[in-house]
Amino acid sequence: MVPAYYDDRRITRLLKGNIVNTVLPLITESFVLIHLTGMAILVGAFILHMRSKDNFPFRIMVWGAAIQLATGTILVGLAYAGNEAPDNLKITVKALLATGALIAAILGAKRQSHGEKKLQPFFHAAGGLSVISLVIAVLWNAELYV
């Protein structure tokens, strides 16, 4: 006789119909962690170098913005897969802001590699758009008691 913990039928019975309820939240939370890491990279680099006049960390900001955009897109797909419809207007606004931050960081990195000096507008555009996106993420559906 096979012990109960080796019984494939028991495992199949436990997971049958519950794959979405057991595996999808783990995957989603993993991507949320990566998404927040990208946000920390992007906003952290912006806050640390906000007063700088040169040597902006554009490469780090490109990575942070790319992580944000990619994992945000994946999280929207996972939300639809889990039968949760996200707010499409909020997702559109955040996607546009993340794309703008990524483009500003890429342009700043490209111009910095060519030795240009006037890079502060690109840095502040990328950082400012990411901070606005962060504020929207927190306050869009917040229940504010005024």
C-alpha positions in Angstrom: 0.0 0.0 0.0 1.3 3.5 -0.9 1.5 6.1 1.8 -1.1 8.9 1.6 1.5 11.6 0.9 2.6 9.7 -2.2 -0.9 9.2 -3.6 -1.2 11.2 -6.9 -4.9 11.0 -6.8 -5.0 12.9 -3.5 -2.8 15.6 -4.9 -4.9 15.8 -8.0 -8.0 16.0 -6.0 -6.6 18.8 -3.9 -5.5 20.9 -6.9 -8.3 20.0 -9.2 -10.1 23.3 -10.1 -8.0 25.2 -7.6 -4.9 26.0 -9.8 -6.2 29.5 -10.3 -6.8 29.8 -6.5 -3.4 28.4 -5.4 -0.8 29.2 -8.1 -2.0 32.4 -9.6 -1.9 34.5 -6.4 1.7 33.3 -5.8 2.7 34.3 -9.3 0.9 37.6 -9.0 2.5 38.5 -5.7 5.9 37.6 -7.1 5.4 40.0 -10.0 4.1 42.7 -7.5 7.4 42.3 -5.6 9.4 42.8 -8.8 7.1 45.7 -9.9 7.7 47.5 -6.5 11.5 46.8 -6.9 11.4 48.6 -10.2 9.5 51.5 -8.6 12.1 51.7 -5.8 14.9 51.7 -8.3 13.4 54.5 -10.4 12.1 56.7 -7.6 15.1 56.1 -5.4 17.5 57.1 -8.1 15.5 60.2 -8.8 15.3 61.3 -5.1 19.0 60.6 -4.4 20.2 62.6 -7.4 17.5 65.3 -7.5 19.9 68.1 -6.7 22.7 66.9 -9.0 23.6 69.0 -12.0 25.4 66.2 -13.9 26.2 62.5 -13.7 22.6 61.4 -13.7 21.9 57.7 -13.2 20.1 57.2 -16.5 21.0 53.6 -17.0 19.6 52.6 -13.6 16.5 54.6 -14.4 16.1 52.9 -17.7 16.2 49.5 -15.9 13.7 50.6 -13.3 11.3 52.1 -15.9 11.6 48.9 -18.1 10.9 46.7 -15.1 7.9 48.8 -14.2 6.4 48.7 -17.7 7.0 45.0 -18.2 5.8 43.8 -14.9 2.8 46.2 -14.9 1.7 44.7 -18.3 2.1 41.2 -16.9 0.1 42.1 -13.8 -2.8 43.4 -15.9 -2.8 40.2 -17.8 -2.7 38.1 -14.6 -5.6 40.2 -13.2 -7.7 39.4 -16.3 -6.6 35.7 -16.0 -7.8 35.6 -12.4 -11.2 37.1 -13.3 -10.5 40.4 -11.8 -11.1 43.3 -14.2 -8.7 46.2 -13.4 -9.7 49.8 -13.9 -8.8 50.3 -17.6 -8.6 54.1 -17.3 -6.1 53.8 -14.4 -4.1 51.2 -16.3 -4.0 53.4 -19.4 -2.9 56.5 -17.5 -0.2 54.5 -15.6 1.0 52.8 -18.8 1.4 56.2 -20.6 3.3 57.6 -17.6 5.6 54.6 -17.4 6.2 54.8 -21.2 7.0 58.5 -20.9 9.4 57.8 -18.0 11.1 55.1 -20.0 11.5 57.2 -23.1 12.9 60.2 -21.1 15.4 57.9 -19.4 16.4 56.3 -22.7 16.9 59.7 -24.3 18.8 61.0 -21.3 21.1 57.9 -21.3 21.7 58.2 -25.0 22.6 61.9 -24.8 24.7 61.3 -21.7 26.7 58.7 -23.6 27.4 61.2 -26.4 28.7 63.7 -23.9 25.9 66.2 -23.9 25.6 68.5 -20.8 22.0 69.6 -20.7 20.4 66.4 -19.3 18.5 67.7 -16.3 15.1 68.0 -18.2 15.3 64.3 -19.1 16.2 63.3 -15.6 13.4 65.3 -14.0 10.9 64.2 -16.7 11.7 60.5 -16.0 11.7 61.0 -12.2 8.6 63.3 -12.1 6.5 60.9 -14.3 7.5 58.0 -12.1 6.5 59.9 -8.9 3.2 60.9 -10.5 2.6 57.3 -11.4 3.3 56.3 -7.8 0.9 58.8 -6.5 -1.8 57.6 -8.9 -1.2 54.0 -7.9 -1.7 54.9 -4.3 -4.5 57.4 -4.4 -6.7 56.4 -7.4 -9.0 54.1 -5.5 -8.2 55.3 -2.0 -11.1 56.1 0.3 -10.2 59.5 1.5 -12.2 60.8 4.4 -12.5 64.5 3.9 
